[in-house]
Amino acid sequence: MAKNKSDFVGQTDDQLGESLGQLKREQFNLRFQAATNQLEKPSRVREVRKDIARIKTQQAQRNAATGK
C-alpha cells in the first residue's frame, strides 16, 4: 500500500494535505497498536513514515518553486 513519489506528484496541494492528515492519523493508530502489542503488520509503520516524508518533500519542493 506504500506509494511512490510519482503518486504524490500528480496531486494538488489540497489533496497532499488531506493525504498527509490521513497518514498522520494512521501513524497515530499504529503507534497505539504497537504499544499494546496488537500490531498485525509491523512493516506498515515504516511505509507510513516514508509516505509522510514523500508528501512533505513534495510540499517543500512546491513551496521552493513558488518562492514561499
Buried (B, 14 or more C-beta within 10 A) or exposed (E): EEBEEEBBEEBEEEEBEEBBEEBEEBBEEBEEBEEEEEBEEEEBBEBBEEBBEBBEEBBEEEEEEEEE
